[in-house]
Amino acid sequence: MNCRIRGFGACLIGGFPHQYEDSFFYHTLERLRKESTHNLIPSLFTMGGFTIARVPKHLEARCLAAHPDIVVLQFATSDLIVPIRRKYTFITTVRRKVSVNPPNLVDRLKWQIQGLVGDGLRLSPVTPREVYLATMNLLARTLLEHQVVPVVLSPFVFGARRSDRFARDCAGRLQQSLAALPRAVYVDAYSALDRHPRWRMLLCDGSHLSLEGQRVVGEALYPCLKNIVENQAWFPKNSPPPEKPETR
């Protein structure tokens, strides 16, 4: 049986700034392909540097048009980061260079300073938490309405303390909101990454994943995706659309 799995997210789902073959999405699909009796058909579209509020209008053309059975969603890094510059202009990650160097002591000191400044000035993330959570929930509900199973990854960790605190909070709140959507699958990548030192999970900029960080996310994603595929827990094409959750 064919199963179309679409990756749809920010640059990290494609492995940036590493190669696609280094990404958690690629490694998970390759491992699953070797073990599954189903014919897995992967595809990927990344929106590097996009904040979440800009994503819904692209969902139809960039995701649903591929007719996926399962969509792996990953957004947050461009949203929950706390910029410490007063005038902050977001530069899309596809246009800027990101070092693949591991963090040294100076980088880790910068993370500490960024956290202290953010806390001292009570700075906010690029995207308000309520907007991030509401939009992720909207994306998941829209996929379900199109008979597509959403596999939603939590935010990842950050090196800077204030950004990381927002990510931790949103990870828990996202899990709670998705519990109202029984067919949606939540992957707690934050907790998986949080078990390891930040300097091993992140690159020197404190927001992009190291190769080891990509592997850790892949390990968290794999059992969730395997359970869906092996139990054929995606929507049969002739099934009626799911009922919309009640709004309160």
C-alpha positions in Angstrom: 0.0 0.0 0.0 1.3 3.5 -0.9 1.7 6.0 1.9 2.6 9.6 1.0 4.5 11.4 3.8 5.1 15.1 3.4 7.5 17.1 5.4 6.3 20.7 5.8 8.1 23.2 8.0 10.9 25.6 8.6 14.4 25.1 7.5 15.3 22.6 10.3 13.1 19.8 8.9 15.3 19.9 5.8 18.5 19.7 7.8 19.6 23.3 7.3 22.4 24.3 7.5 23.5 20.7 7.0 22.5 18.6 4.0 19.0 17.1 3.5 20.6 13.7 4.0 21.6 14.8 7.5 18.0 15.8 8.5 15.8 14.0 11.1 13.1 13.8 8.4 15.4 11.9 5.9 16.9 9.6 8.5 13.4 8.7 9.9 12.0 8.0 6.5 15.0 5.9 5.4 14.9 3.8 8.5 11.1 3.3 8.2 11.4 2.5 4.6 13.7 -0.4 5.4 11.4 -1.9 8.0 8.0 -1.2 6.5 6.0 -3.4 4.1 4.3 -0.3 2.7 5.5 1.8 -0.2 6.5 5.0 1.4 6.6 8.1 -0.8 8.3 11.0 0.9 8.3 14.6 -0.1 9.4 17.8 1.5 8.8 21.5 1.3 10.6 23.9 3.6 9.8 27.6 4.3 13.1 28.7 5.7 12.8 31.9 7.8 9.0 32.1 7.6 7.2 33.0 10.7 4.1 30.8 11.4 1.6 33.6 10.7 2.6 33.5 7.0 2.2 29.8 6.6 -1.6 29.0 6.4 -2.0 30.8 3.1 0.6 28.5 1.6 -0.7 25.2 3.0 -2.9 24.4 0.0 -0.3 25.0 -2.7 2.8 23.9 -0.9 1.5 20.9 1.1 -2.0 19.7 0.3 -1.5 19.9 -3.5 1.0 16.9 -3.0 -2.0 14.8 -1.8 -0.2 13.5 1.3 -1.6 10.9 3.7 0.6 12.1 6.5 2.2 15.5 7.1 5.1 16.1 9.5 4.8 19.7 10.7 7.7 21.6 12.2 7.7 25.3 13.0 8.8 27.4 15.9 12.5 28.3 15.7 11.8 31.5 13.7 8.9 32.4 15.9 10.0 31.7 19.5 13.5 33.2 19.3 13.9 36.4 21.4 15.9 39.0 19.5 17.8 41.4 21.7 18.3 44.1 19.1 15.8 46.9 19.4 15.3 47.1 15.7 15.0 43.5 14.5 14.6 42.7 10.9 14.1 39.1 10.2 16.4 37.7 7.5 15.3 34.4 5.9 17.6 31.6 6.7 17.7 30.5 3.1 19.6 33.8 2.3 22.0 34.0 5.3 24.9 31.8 6.2 24.8 29.8 9.3 28.0 28.3 10.7 28.0 24.5 11.2 30.6 24.9 14.0 29.9 23.5 17.4 29.6 26.1 20.2 32.7 27.1 22.0 33.0 28.7 25.4 32.6 32.2 23.8 29.4 31.1 22.1 28.0 29.6 25.2 28.8 32.8 27.1 26.9 34.8 24.4 23.9 32.5 25.0 24.0 33.4 28.7 24.3 37.1 28.0 21.4 36.9 25.5 19.2 35.3 28.1 20.1 37.8 30.8 19.4 40.7 28.5 16.1 39.2 27.4 15.0 38.6 31.0 16.2 42.0 32.1 14.3 43.9 29.4 11.4 41.4 29.5 11.7 40.9 25.7 9.2 39.0 23.7 9.7 36.4 21.0 9.3 37.3 17.3 5.8 35.7 17.3 3.5 36.0 20.3 3.0 32.6 21.9 -0.8 32.8 21.5 -0.4 33.4 17.7 2.1 30.5 17.4 -0.1 28.0 19.2 -3.3 29.1 17.5 -1.7 28.8 14.1 -0.2 25.4 14.7 -3.6 24.2 15.9 -5.2 25.7 12.7 -2.7 23.9 10.5 -3.4 20.6 12.2 -7.2 21.0 12.0 -7.0 22.0 8.4 -5.0 18.8 7.6 -7.5 16.7 9.4 -10.4 18.3 7.5 -8.6 17.2 4.3 -8.2 13.6 5.6 -4.5 14.0 6.3 -2.9 12.9 9.5 -0.8 15.7 11.1 2.3 14.7 13.0 3.2 17.8 14.9 6.7 18.3 16.3 7.1 20.5 19.4 9.4 23.5 19.4 13.1 22.7 19.8 15.5 23.9 22.5 17.4 27.1 22.3 20.8 28.1 23.8 19.6 31.4 25.1 17.6 31.0 28.4 14.7 33.3 27.6 14.0 31.9 24.2 14.3 28.4 25.6 11.8 29.2 28.3 9.2 30.2 25.6 10.0 27.0 23.7 9.4 24.9 26.8 6.2 26.6 27.6 4.8 26.3 24.1 5.8 22.6 23.9 3.6 21.8 26.8 0.7 24.1 25.7 0.9 22.7 22.1 0.5 19.2 23.4 -2.5 20.1 25.5 -4.2 21.9 22.5 -3.6 19.0 20.2 -5.2 16.6 22.7 -8.6 17.9 21.5 -7.8 16.5 18.0 -7.8 12.7 18.5 -6.2 11.9 15.1 -3.4 14.5 15.4 -0.1 13.0 16.6 2.2 15.1 18.9 6.0 14.5 19.0 7.8 15.9 22.1 11.1 16.7 20.5 11.7 19.4 23.1 12.0 16.8 26.0 14.2 14.5 23.8 16.6 17.3 23.2 16.4 18.6 26.7 17.9 15.4 28.0 21.2 16.4 26.5 23.5 19.4 27.0 22.6 22.3 24.8 26.2 22.5 23.4 25.8 19.1 21.9 22.3 19.6 20.5 22.9 23.0 18.9 25.3 24.8 16.7 27.1 27.9 17.7 24.2 30.3 17.0 22.1 28.6 19.7 19.1 27.9 17.5 20.0 25.5 14.7 20.4 21.8 15.4 23.8 20.0 15.3 24.0 16.7 13.5 23.6 15.0 16.9 20.5 17.1 17.6 19.0 16.1 14.3 19.6 12.4 15.2 17.9 12.9 18.6 14.8 14.5 16.9 14.8 11.6 14.4 14.7 9.1 17.3 11.7 10.9 18.8 9.9 11.0 15.5 10.5 7.5 14.4 8.2 5.5 16.8 5.3 7.9 16.3 5.6 7.7 12.5 6.1 3.9 12.6 3.0 3.4 14.6 0.9 5.3 12.1 2.3 3.6 9.1 2.4 0.0 10.4 -1.1 0.3 11.8 -2.4 2.0 8.6 -3.7 4.7 10.9 -4.1 7.2 8.1 -7.4 8.0 6.5 -8.7 5.5 3.9 -9.5 7.5 0.8 -13.2 6.6 0.8 -13.7 7.5 4.5 -15.9 10.5 5.5 -14.1 13.6 6.7 -13.5 13.8 10.5 -15.9 15.9 12.6 -14.7 19.3 13.4 -13.8 19.8 17.1 -16.2 21.9 19.1 -15.2 25.4 19.8 -15.7 26.9 23.3 
